[in-house]
């Protein structure tokens, strides 16, 4: 699991080919999104983040799931496009501020998705 201290733009803030955060101003610069449950307060920036997310998922270097305070339509579109075109979609989960804060204290999390519902479980 990767808990981001600030919002992130996938376009310009990550490497589409590797899934690594490249925004030098971001506190988690250098961290990889690959296969991780990425917890962040929200996203920033361009609508091009949808295509970056879809490309990262196609290449197998994207996050395993996104957990946000508000489900960003751009990221949801990127996940849906990857699911439709590449059969590599991921869950995008919206949590309340209280639940997001609690989740941020976990060291590992698993998201099990079924249809439009998801269950978050702490892994010990």
MDAnalysis code that builds the backbone (N, CA, C; Angstrom):
import MDAnalysis as mda
import numpy as np

u = mda.Universe.empty(372, n_residues=124, atom_resindex=np.repeat(np.arange(124), 3), trajectory=True)
u.add_TopologyAttr("name", ["N", "CA", "C"] * 124)
u.add_TopologyAttr("resid", np.arange(1, 125))
u.add_TopologyAttr("resname", ["UNK", "UNK", "UNK", "UNK", "UNK", "UNK", "UNK", "UNK", "UNK", "UNK", "UNK", "UNK", "UNK", "UNK", "UNK", "UNK", "UNK", "UNK", "UNK", "UNK", "UNK", "UNK", "UNK", "UNK", "UNK", "UNK", "UNK", "UNK", "UNK", "UNK", "UNK", "UNK", "UNK", "UNK", "UNK", "UNK", "UNK", "UNK", "UNK", "UNK", "UNK", "UNK", "UNK", "UNK", "UNK", "UNK", "UNK", "UNK", "UNK", "UNK", "UNK", "UNK", "UNK", "UNK", "UNK", "UNK", "UNK", "UNK", "UNK", "UNK", "UNK", "UNK", "UNK", "UNK", "UNK", "UNK", "UNK", "UNK", "UNK", "UNK", "UNK", "UNK", "UNK", "UNK", "UNK", "UNK", "UNK", "UNK", "UNK", "UNK", "UNK", "UNK", "UNK", "UNK", "UNK", "UNK", "UNK", "UNK", "UNK", "UNK", "UNK", "UNK", "UNK", "UNK", "UNK", "UNK", "UNK", "UNK", "UNK", "UNK", "UNK", "UNK", "UNK", "UNK", "UNK", "UNK", "UNK", "UNK", "UNK", "UNK", "UNK", "UNK", "UNK", "UNK", "UNK", "UNK", "UNK", "UNK", "UNK", "UNK", "UNK", "UNK", "UNK", "UNK"])
u.atoms.positions = np.array([
    [0.851, -1.168, 0.000],
    [0.000, 0.000, 0.000],
    [0.898, 1.232, 0.000],
    [0.458, 2.243, -0.736],
    [1.201, 3.498, -0.813],
    [0.246, 4.635, -0.463],
    [0.524, 5.315, 0.645],
    [-0.300, 6.444, 1.087],
    [0.394, 7.723, 0.639],
    [-0.285, 8.479, -0.224],
    [0.287, 9.725, -0.733],
    [-0.128, 10.884, 0.153],
    [0.825, 11.727, 0.476],
    [0.567, 12.867, 1.338],
    [-0.115, 14.022, 0.638],
    [-0.090, 14.019, -0.694],
    [-0.687, 15.097, -1.480],
    [-1.350, 14.506, -2.716],
    [-2.256, 15.266, -3.339],
    [-2.822, 14.816, -4.614],
    [-1.717, 14.645, -5.651],
    [-2.004, 13.819, -6.658],
    [-1.022, 13.507, -7.683],
    [-1.669, 13.589, -9.054],
    [-0.946, 14.154, -10.000],
    [-1.352, 14.108, -11.395],
    [-0.591, 12.965, -12.043],
    [-1.311, 12.024, -12.647],
    [-0.627, 10.932, -13.339],
    [0.060, 11.450, -14.588],
    [-0.552, 12.435, -15.268],
    [0.062, 13.033, -16.450],
    [1.048, 14.091, -15.977],
    [2.315, 13.875, -16.239],
    [3.347, 14.818, -15.817],
    [3.885, 14.552, -14.426],
    [3.174, 13.747, -13.640],
    [3.622, 13.446, -12.282],
    [4.112, 12.024, -12.113],
    [3.851, 11.184, -13.143],
    [4.335, 9.808, -13.108],
    [4.887, 9.436, -14.476],
    [5.712, 8.420, -14.493],
    [6.241, 7.891, -15.742],
    [5.258, 6.842, -16.245],
    [4.687, 7.072, -17.424],
    [3.679, 6.155, -17.973],
    [4.251, 4.769, -18.242],
    [5.541, 4.679, -18.500],
    [6.153, 3.390, -18.842],
    [6.586, 2.577, -17.623],
    [6.762, 3.249, -16.475],
    [7.263, 2.536, -15.290],
    [6.327, 2.603, -14.090],
    [5.419, 3.587, -14.062],
    [4.538, 3.755, -12.911],
    [5.197, 4.434, -11.730],
    [6.355, 5.019, -11.921],
    [7.086, 5.689, -10.837],
    [6.680, 7.164, -10.787],
    [6.516, 7.687, -9.572],
    [6.203, 9.108, -9.382],
    [7.451, 9.919, -9.722],
    [7.301, 10.828, -10.684],
    [8.441, 11.616, -11.160],
    [8.350, 13.097, -10.794],
    [7.231, 13.526, -10.247],
    [7.054, 14.930, -9.856],
    [7.979, 15.221, -8.676],
    [9.027, 15.999, -8.924],
    [10.027, 16.275, -7.894],
    [9.475, 17.054, -6.710],
    [8.327, 17.701, -6.885],
    [7.718, 18.453, -5.785],
    [6.818, 17.583, -4.920],
    [6.554, 16.352, -5.365],
    [5.656, 15.468, -4.617],
    [6.432, 14.747, -3.507],
    [5.852, 14.651, -2.294],
    [6.571, 14.017, -1.175],
    [6.966, 12.559, -1.436],
    [6.240, 11.868, -2.296],
    [6.553, 10.466, -2.568],
    [7.269, 10.275, -3.916],
    [7.938, 11.303, -4.393],
    [8.695, 11.207, -5.643],
    [9.657, 10.024, -5.562],
    [9.676, 9.221, -6.628],
    [10.541, 8.051, -6.676],
    [9.848, 6.757, -6.300],
    [8.682, 6.855, -5.685],
    [7.913, 5.654, -5.308],
    [7.210, 5.080, -6.537],
    [7.032, 3.781, -6.534],
    [6.336, 3.105, -7.624],
    [4.879, 2.859, -7.254],
    [3.991, 3.057, -8.225],
    [2.571, 2.757, -8.052],
    [2.269, 1.293, -8.353],
    [3.172, 0.618, -9.015],
    [2.926, -0.701, -9.587],
    [2.365, -1.712, -8.580],
    [1.128, -2.155, -8.859],
    [0.485, -3.201, -8.089],
    [0.044, -2.823, -6.694],
    [0.214, -1.580, -6.315],
    [-0.081, -1.157, -4.944],
    [-1.464, -0.545, -4.827],
    [-2.048, -0.679, -3.646],
    [-3.255, 0.073, -3.315],
    [-2.768, 1.489, -3.027],
    [-3.127, 2.423, -3.894],
    [-2.664, 3.803, -3.759],
    [-3.768, 4.619, -3.101],
    [-3.445, 5.155, -1.927],
    [-4.385, 5.944, -1.133],
    [-3.973, 7.397, -1.271],
    [-4.905, 8.235, -1.748],
    [-4.560, 9.650, -1.892],
    [-5.803, 10.514, -1.698],
    [-5.586, 11.745, -1.264],
    [-6.726, 12.626, -1.034],
    [-7.462, 12.980, -2.324],
    [-6.807, 12.908, -3.445],
    [-7.420, 13.239, -4.733],
    [-6.348, 13.296, -5.800],
    [-6.776, 13.656, -6.991],
    [-5.810, 13.803, -8.066],
    [-5.719, 15.269, -8.438],
    [-4.740, 15.573, -9.262],
    [-4.519, 16.943, -9.716],
    [-4.295, 16.901, -11.205],
    [-4.661, 17.966, -11.821],
    [-4.189, 18.148, -13.172],
    [-5.107, 17.712, -14.280],
    [-4.481, 17.255, -15.293],
    [-5.033, 17.119, -16.621],
    [-5.960, 15.927, -16.810],
    [-6.856, 16.089, -17.780],
    [-7.702, 14.967, -18.198],
    [-6.874, 13.888, -18.876],
    [-5.647, 14.207, -19.236],
    [-4.750, 13.215, -19.821],
    [-4.354, 12.138, -18.812],
    [-4.636, 12.363, -17.529],
    [-4.355, 11.344, -16.520],
    [-5.107, 10.053, -16.815],
    [-6.268, 10.152, -17.462],
    [-7.026, 8.946, -17.821],
    [-6.226, 8.074, -18.773],
    [-5.621, 8.685, -19.777],
    [-4.849, 7.896, -20.734],
    [-3.562, 7.365, -20.112],
    [-2.962, 8.122, -19.204],
    [-1.748, 7.645, -18.525],
    [-2.087, 6.438, -17.653],
    [-3.196, 6.520, -16.907],
    [-3.602, 5.389, -16.072],
    [-3.886, 4.160, -16.935],
    [-4.625, 4.340, -18.018],
    [-4.927, 3.210, -18.906],
    [-3.636, 2.604, -19.463],
    [-2.691, 3.430, -19.847],
    [-1.425, 2.933, -20.391],
    [-0.617, 2.203, -19.319],
    [-0.551, 2.754, -18.123],
    [0.165, 2.077, -17.039],
    [-0.459, 0.714, -16.752],
    [-1.785, 0.642, -16.771],
    [-2.453, -0.635, -16.528],
    [-2.184, -1.609, -17.669],
    [-2.201, -1.116, -18.899],
    [-1.895, -1.969, -20.061],
    [-0.512, -2.579, -19.939],
    [0.450, -1.771, -19.490],
    [1.837, -2.220, -19.370],
    [2.094, -3.041, -18.097],
    [1.116, -3.070, -17.194],
    [1.298, -3.807, -15.944],
    [2.103, -3.066, -14.900],
    [2.213, -1.734, -15.027],
    [2.986, -0.939, -14.067],
    [2.099, 0.026, -13.280],
    [0.793, -0.062, -13.466],
    [-0.142, 0.824, -12.779],
    [-0.481, 0.324, -11.390],
    [-1.238, 1.127, -10.658],
    [-1.649, 0.722, -9.312],
    [-2.587, -0.480, -9.356],
    [-2.660, -1.189, -8.234],
    [-3.597, -2.297, -8.113],
    [-4.990, -1.821, -7.776],
    [-5.086, -0.644, -7.183],
    [-6.366, -0.021, -6.832],
    [-6.084, 1.430, -6.451],
    [-7.118, 2.254, -6.555],
    [-7.040, 3.651, -6.116],
    [-8.082, 3.871, -5.034],
    [-7.672, 4.504, -3.946],
    [-8.582, 4.853, -2.862],
    [-8.487, 6.351, -2.684],
    [-9.638, 7.026, -2.830],
    [-9.673, 8.489, -2.860],
    [-10.758, 9.036, -1.937],
    [-10.614, 10.306, -1.565],
    [-11.684, 10.985, -0.828],
    [-12.891, 11.225, -1.722],
    [-12.627, 11.456, -2.988],
    [-13.697, 11.657, -3.965],
    [-13.299, 10.952, -5.247],
    [-14.145, 10.088, -5.733],
    [-13.830, 9.343, -6.951],
    [-13.714, 10.324, -8.116],
    [-12.505, 10.562, -8.548],
    [-12.219, 11.499, -9.632],
    [-12.702, 10.901, -10.951],
    [-13.593, 11.586, -11.662],
    [-14.119, 11.040, -12.919],
    [-13.027, 10.714, -13.938],
    [-11.957, 11.477, -13.958],
    [-10.869, 11.233, -14.909],
    [-10.204, 9.891, -14.618],
    [-9.927, 9.612, -13.340],
    [-9.294, 8.344, -12.986],
    [-10.256, 7.177, -13.179],
    [-11.517, 7.397, -12.888],
    [-12.517, 6.351, -13.118],
    [-12.570, 6.015, -14.606],
    [-12.553, 7.031, -15.462],
    [-12.564, 6.795, -16.912],
    [-11.326, 6.007, -17.332],
    [-10.159, 6.361, -16.810],
    [-8.937, 5.626, -17.134],
    [-9.026, 4.163, -16.742],
    [-9.580, 3.893, -15.564],
    [-9.737, 2.506, -15.108],
    [-10.753, 1.763, -15.981],
    [-11.839, 2.438, -16.358],
    [-12.854, 1.805, -17.215],
    [-12.316, 1.518, -18.617],
    [-11.559, 2.454, -19.172],
    [-10.967, 2.252, -20.498],
    [-10.005, 1.063, -20.467],
    [-9.169, 0.985, -19.432],
    [-8.227, -0.136, -19.315],
    [-8.971, -1.458, -19.187],
    [-10.081, -1.453, -18.462],
    [-10.879, -2.678, -18.317],
    [-11.489, -3.083, -19.653],
    [-12.003, -2.118, -20.384],
    [-12.678, -2.405, -21.658],
    [-11.688, -2.797, -22.753],
    [-10.613, -2.047, -22.896],
    [-9.678, -2.297, -23.994],
    [-8.661, -3.394, -23.707],
    [-8.205, -3.462, -22.450],
    [-7.086, -4.347, -22.129],
    [-7.430, -5.438, -21.123],
    [-8.675, -5.410, -20.629],
    [-9.104, -6.334, -19.574],
    [-8.192, -6.248, -18.354],
    [-7.837, -5.013, -18.001],
    [-6.937, -4.749, -16.872],
    [-7.447, -3.605, -16.006],
    [-8.728, -3.610, -15.701],
    [-9.279, -2.564, -14.856],
    [-8.864, -2.737, -13.404],
    [-9.067, -1.700, -12.636],
    [-8.774, -1.735, -11.196],
    [-9.935, -1.104, -10.448],
    [-10.101, -1.451, -9.167],
    [-11.111, -0.765, -8.361],
    [-10.693, 0.678, -8.077],
    [-11.657, 1.566, -8.120],
    [-11.473, 2.941, -7.674],
    [-12.492, 3.131, -6.559],
    [-11.992, 3.327, -5.342],
    [-12.834, 3.344, -4.150],
    [-12.860, 4.742, -3.568],
    [-14.048, 5.175, -3.186],
    [-14.228, 6.475, -2.533],
    [-14.505, 6.224, -1.059],
    [-13.741, 6.898, -0.190],
    [-13.923, 6.754, 1.253],
    [-14.195, 8.104, 1.898],
    [-14.835, 8.068, 3.035],
    [-15.039, 9.286, 3.821],
    [-13.693, 9.716, 4.405],
    [-13.574, 10.983, 4.805],
    [-12.312, 11.431, 5.413],
    [-11.909, 10.592, 6.635],
    [-12.870, 10.207, 7.459],
    [-12.578, 9.404, 8.652],
    [-12.035, 8.033, 8.244],
    [-12.698, 7.384, 7.282],
    [-12.255, 6.067, 6.837],
    [-10.906, 6.143, 6.122],
    [-10.686, 7.204, 5.345],
    [-9.404, 7.359, 4.648],
    [-8.272, 7.539, 5.660],
    [-8.520, 8.298, 6.713],
    [-7.511, 8.494, 7.759],
    [-7.194, 7.176, 8.451],
    [-8.221, 6.390, 8.763],
    [-8.005, 5.089, 9.402],
    [-7.215, 4.167, 8.484],
    [-7.588, 4.110, 7.218],
    [-6.899, 3.255, 6.245],
    [-5.437, 3.660, 6.117],
    [-5.151, 4.934, 6.222],
    [-3.792, 5.440, 6.063],
    [-2.841, 4.917, 7.140],
    [-3.366, 4.384, 8.232],
    [-2.515, 3.841, 9.297],
    [-2.177, 2.368, 9.062],
    [-2.846, 1.733, 8.118],
    [-2.578, 0.323, 7.825],
    [-1.284, 0.209, 7.039],
    [-0.562, -0.875, 7.235],
    [0.640, -1.078, 6.435],
    [0.324, -1.827, 5.143],
    [-0.711, -2.693, 5.173],
    [-1.107, -3.435, 3.977],
    [-2.625, -3.501, 3.907],
    [-3.135, -3.448, 2.698],
    [-4.582, -3.531, 2.503],
    [-4.890, -4.378, 1.282],
    [-6.028, -5.026, 1.302],
    [-6.513, -5.777, 0.149],
    [-7.903, -5.255, -0.174],
    [-8.142, -5.052, -1.460],
    [-9.459, -4.633, -1.924],
    [-10.039, -5.777, -2.743],
    [-11.222, -6.194, -2.354],
    [-11.931, -7.223, -3.098],
    [-13.137, -6.543, -3.730],
    [-13.199, -6.568, -5.057],
    [-14.274, -5.890, -5.774],
    [-15.231, -6.915, -6.360],
    [-16.506, -6.579, -6.277],
    [-17.549, -7.407, -6.869],
    [-18.614, -6.469, -7.420],
    [-18.684, -6.380, -8.743],
    [-19.636, -5.438, -9.338],
    [-19.265, -4.026, -8.973],
    [-20.222, -3.282, -8.453],
    [-19.956, -1.887, -8.095],
    [-19.581, -1.700, -6.633],
    [-19.387, -2.784, -5.907],
    [-19.037, -2.714, -4.489],
    [-17.645, -3.255, -4.254],
    [-16.988, -2.705, -3.234],
    [-15.653, -3.163, -2.871],
    [-15.550, -3.278, -1.365],
    [-14.731, -4.209, -0.919],
    [-14.479, -4.399, 0.498],
    [-12.990, -4.186, 0.743],
    [-12.676, -3.352, 1.727],
    [-11.286, -3.114, 2.120],
    [-10.995, -3.941, 3.360],
    [-9.870, -4.640, 3.336],
    [-9.487, -5.473, 4.463],
    [-8.037, -5.180, 4.804],
    [-7.755, -5.000, 6.097],
    [-6.370, -4.816, 6.519],
    [-5.686, -6.171, 6.503],
    [-4.498, -6.226, 5.912],
    [-3.694, -7.436, 5.929],
    [-2.604, -7.270, 6.968],
    [-2.517, -8.223, 7.829],
    [-1.520, -8.139, 8.918],
    [-0.256, -8.861, 8.544],
])
